[in-house]
Amino acid sequence: MTAIRFFTDEDVYRATATALRKAGVDAISTPGAARRGESDESQLKWAHAQGRAIVTFNVAHFAGLHTTWMQQGRHHGGIILSQQRPIGDLIGRLLRLAGTLDSEAMRDRLEFLSDW
């Protein structure tokens, strides 16, 4: 069982990745990866290449990317969608998700953080 590794999209609070790391979870932010300004598709492709699930508030774009990629037979490391919520709630939900699912379970999966 390999733990989920997170990549927080540019829309997500930068402090999220820092807080997750402090909790012992492998997480990197878009600025931390020097990926600011990249397209959503480029971010998803990079996250997959790095073995990471992407966390984003950009629900519509990434839900569409998931559908397109699945129809094309492409793979990704997981997409976690959330509406903007207080950072403490966001981190708590991500920690619950990370404590329940591993990276293999997240592969090609679309998760709504509101379910956690």
C-alpha positions in Angstrom: 0.0 0.0 0.0 1.5 3.3 -1.2 0.3 6.4 0.5 -1.4 9.1 -1.6 0.8 12.0 -2.6 -1.0 15.3 -3.1 -0.4 18.1 -5.6 -2.4 21.2 -4.7 -3.6 23.2 -7.7 -2.9 27.0 -8.0 -6.5 27.7 -6.8 -6.0 25.9 -3.5 -4.6 27.7 -0.4 -0.8 27.5 -0.5 -0.7 26.7 3.2 -2.6 23.4 2.5 0.4 21.6 1.3 2.5 22.9 4.2 -0.1 21.7 6.7 -0.4 18.3 5.1 3.4 17.9 5.2 3.4 18.8 8.9 0.8 16.0 9.4 3.2 13.5 7.7 1.5 13.5 4.3 3.6 14.0 1.1 2.2 17.2 -0.5 3.4 19.9 -2.7 1.8 23.1 -3.9 1.8 24.5 -7.4 4.1 27.3 -6.4 6.3 24.8 -4.5 6.7 22.8 -7.7 7.3 26.0 -9.8 4.3 25.3 -11.9 2.3 28.5 -11.7 0.4 29.5 -14.8 0.4 26.1 -16.4 -2.8 24.8 -18.0 -5.1 22.5 -16.1 -4.2 19.7 -18.5 -0.5 20.3 -18.0 -1.0 20.2 -14.2 -2.9 16.9 -14.4 -0.3 15.4 -16.7 2.6 16.6 -14.4 0.8 15.3 -11.3 0.3 11.9 -12.9 4.0 11.7 -14.0 5.0 12.5 -10.4 2.5 9.9 -8.9 0.4 12.5 -7.3 -3.4 13.1 -6.9 -4.3 16.7 -7.7 -6.4 18.7 -5.3 -8.4 21.6 -6.8 -11.2 24.0 -6.3 -11.6 24.2 -10.1 -14.4 21.7 -10.2 -15.8 22.2 -13.7 -12.5 22.1 -15.6 -11.1 19.1 -13.8 -14.3 17.1 -13.9 -14.3 17.7 -17.6 -10.7 16.7 -17.9 -11.4 13.5 -16.0 -14.2 12.6 -18.4 -12.1 13.4 -21.5 -9.1 11.5 -20.2 -11.1 8.4 -19.3 -12.8 8.4 -22.8 -9.3 8.6 -24.4 -7.9 5.8 -22.3 -5.5 8.1 -20.5 -4.6 7.7 -16.8 -4.1 10.1 -13.9 -3.1 9.8 -10.3 -6.5 11.0 -9.1 -8.5 14.2 -9.0 -9.9 15.5 -5.7 -12.5 18.3 -6.2 -13.7 20.7 -3.6 -15.6 23.9 -3.3 -13.7 26.5 -1.4 -14.0 25.8 2.3 -12.2 26.9 5.4 -8.6 25.7 5.4 -9.0 23.6 8.6 -12.0 21.8 7.1 -10.1 21.2 3.8 -7.1 19.7 5.6 -9.2 17.5 7.9 -11.1 16.1 4.9 -7.8 15.5 2.9 -6.3 13.7 6.0 -9.4 11.5 6.2 -9.1 10.7 2.6 -5.4 10.0 2.9 -6.0 7.7 5.8 -8.6 5.7 3.9 -7.4 5.5 0.3 -4.0 4.6 -1.0 -2.4 5.8 -4.3 -3.6 2.7 -6.2 -7.2 3.3 -5.1 -6.9 6.9 -6.3 -5.7 6.0 -9.7 -8.1 7.4 -12.3 -10.5 8.3 -9.6 -12.6 11.4 -9.3 -13.3 12.3 -5.6 -15.5 15.0 -4.2 -14.0 16.2 -0.9 -17.5 17.0 0.4 -17.9 13.2 0.7 -15.1 13.1 3.2 
